[in-house]
């Protein structure tokens, strides 16, 4: 299990940090919070057994799925 994962995509670095408890609010359980340059981009539920490569793939899937959104709009979900 990892607590922090970094992904490079199209010249930008994205960092995912596993959060739980008060740090994960308003989500009811543990989450991966994805940021770029410290700004929140998205988050998704964390599983206890998440491996770094699985988390990276989830982030890349999200980035590919939101590729057509303007850069400044990414993260406003």
HELIX and SHEET records of a PDB file:
HELIX    1   1 UNK A   21  UNK A   24  5                                   4    
HELIX    2   2 UNK A   52  UNK A   65  1                                  14    
HELIX    3   3 UNK A   71  UNK A   73  5                                   3    
SHEET    1   A 4 UNK A   4  UNK A   9  0                                        
SHEET    2   A 4 UNK A  12  UNK A  19 -1                                        
SHEET    3   A 4 UNK A  31  UNK A  36 -1                                        
SHEET    4   A 4 UNK A  39  UNK A  45 -1                                        
END                                                                             
